[in-house]
């Protein structure tokens, strides 16, 4: 495999081994997943991905309605993002120095604050689950309280902390015991939530503004504002998991904007990656961050090796730029309205 004087040609490798996908995964990774994909006819061999479309080895084109579970908000292999990554790789920039104060995380944080103006500080990590883990730790640290409340049939990730506040048995079965002092409450039921908050030992309430753990469930119009009111009354931190719903997915930058709610912590990931490089962010208030990193000897009490790396930060910056350049929030609202209206006859019939 020779290309431009290199002994490693990844594009040639991809072409040479294409078609071995299922065999390699069944042997080395997850045979159960391979079998599942074969049973439902999704064991296709994709050769290309651009924008909203995929192409298989037979040249057939597919509209990607799954969008990598909200990762591909701006489409696959967006040329603007690709060029930004190429430029970064060609620049020999300092990266992952560790004993350093890197520039690009600060620049991305500055851009995000413009879009989430009631929050002001960030922790960058690598995945949605990692963001949720950090949010739970921050809440317990700052409030000095033990309990975390979450919604039934919610989804927040599969690492132990995130799984402990994921309210769907399919994800939890076989992995217990999970973190103590976590409890599910009914989604869209503020009275039930208030009964638990009234005990005075709740550190945080974590919610998806639109529940995606078991279908797409919208809350009542007054539910999330009432949750915010109750959390402030009982001095519990309100965490919104916007990993699926954020970065323009619902026609506003955050879904919380539809209800005028301002949570204390927002978890972001997926769409922030521009479908290129894994990245996540915990966005929070200054007083919460100062409560966690409270002394010089605690200035790195929560950390991650690869968080804030150049490629992740550039992917995030490029994703935000594409949202603005292509007016995608307005486009999302237009197409969302069109889709909902078009589906109405089907909902009445079925």
Order of alpha helices (4+ residues) and beta strands (2+ residues): alpha-alpha-alpha-beta-beta-beta-alpha-alpha-alpha-beta-alpha-beta-alpha-alpha-beta-alpha-beta-beta-beta-alpha-beta-beta-beta-alpha-alpha-alpha
